[in-house]
């Protein structure tokens, strides 16, 4: 059974690149272009979440805090992504399981996701 990964990023280019890399590696990928879509997911929960820190509507840190406070989603590993390496501390503070700096190498992305794949 393939792991389901939700990738949320408001940058279409990054979103499509991450989707292609992960699908080529055998993951089932769900995409979202804003934080509210992620927050409102009720069904079809992913096994792993990759969230951009800076998104319109609701940023990745707010989504992370919300999801980690909900019984239904608190167990799902969350990897926050940002071009600003200084946000790594912020990622830890909001409850994220890991951090991925942008731009990233394909193997860095796959290594992070594989670390949390069940």
ROKOL-177840 format. One line per 5 residues: number of its first residue (from 1); their letters; for each residue x, y, z of C-alpha. Coordinates in steps of 0.1 Angstrom, whole numbers, plus 5000, padded with zeros to 4 digits. Example, Ala and Ser with C-alpha at 12.3 -4.5 7.8 and 13.67 -1.06 7.14 Angstrom:
<pts>
1> as> 5123,4955,5078  5137,4989,5071
</pts>
This chain:
<pts>
1> xxxxx> 5000,5000,5000  5014,5034,4990  5018,5061,5015  4996,5091,5009  5014,5125,5011
6> xxxxx> 4996,5158,5011  5017,5187,4997  5005,5222,5003  5023,5252,4987  5009,5283,4970
11> xxxxx> 5038,5282,4945  5025,5261,4916  5060,5253,4903  5072,5239,4936  5039,5221,4941
16> xxxxx> 5041,5204,4908  5078,5195,4912  5072,5180,4946  5042,5161,4933  5063,5147,4903
21> xxxxx> 5092,5136,4925  5070,5119,4951  5048,5102,4925  5079,5089,4907  5091,5075,4940
26> xxxxx> 5058,5056,4944  5038,5078,4967  5002,5088,4963  5001,5126,4963  4973,5150,4971
31> xxxxx> 4980,5187,4965  4966,5219,4980  4973,5255,4971  4963,5271,5004  4962,5264,5041
36> xxxxx> 4924,5265,5045  4920,5235,5022  4944,5215,5044  4927,5226,5076  4893,5216,5063
41> xxxxx> 4902,5181,5053  4879,5157,5070  4883,5125,5049  4910,5110,5029  4936,5119,5055
46> xxxxx> 4973,5117,5044  5000,5097,5060  5025,5126,5058  5020,5163,5053  5045,5187,5036
51> xxxxx> 5035,5223,5043  5049,5255,5030  5054,5279,5059  5043,5310,5040  5009,5304,5023
56> xxxxx> 4980,5328,5017  4950,5325,5039  4966,5304,5066  5003,5297,5069  5020,5264,5075
61> xxxxx> 5028,5271,5112  4991,5279,5119  4980,5248,5101  5006,5227,5120  4994,5240,5153
66> xxxxx> 4958,5233,5144  4964,5198,5131  4986,5188,5161  4958,5199,5184  4932,5177,5168
71> xxxxx> 4928,5140,5179  4921,5129,5143  4953,5144,5129  4978,5149,5157  4996,5116,5148
76> xxxxx> 5003,5127,5112  5039,5137,5106  5043,5173,5094  5073,5185,5075  5074,5223,5071
81> xxxxx> 5091,5238,5041  5106,5273,5037  5132,5292,5017  5141,5310,5050  5163,5287,5070
86> xxxxx> 5156,5308,5101  5121,5294,5102  5135,5260,5113  5132,5271,5149  5096,5282,5143
91> xxxxx> 5088,5248,5128  5099,5231,5160  5079,5256,5181  5047,5249,5163  5050,5212,5166
96> xxxxx> 5063,5202,5132  5081,5168,5130  5107,5181,5106  5119,5209,5083  5129,5210,5047
101> xxxxx> 5148,5240,5034  5140,5254,4999  5154,5251,4974  5159,5214,4981  5176,5185,4963
106> xxxxx> 5154,5157,4952  5171,5132,4975  5166,5156,5005  5129,5156,4999  5127,5118,4994
111> xxxxx> 5149,5112,5025  5126,5134,5047  5094,5117,5034  5109,5082,5037  5118,5089,5073
116> xxx> 5081,5092,5082  5067,5066,5057  5050,5037,5075
</pts>
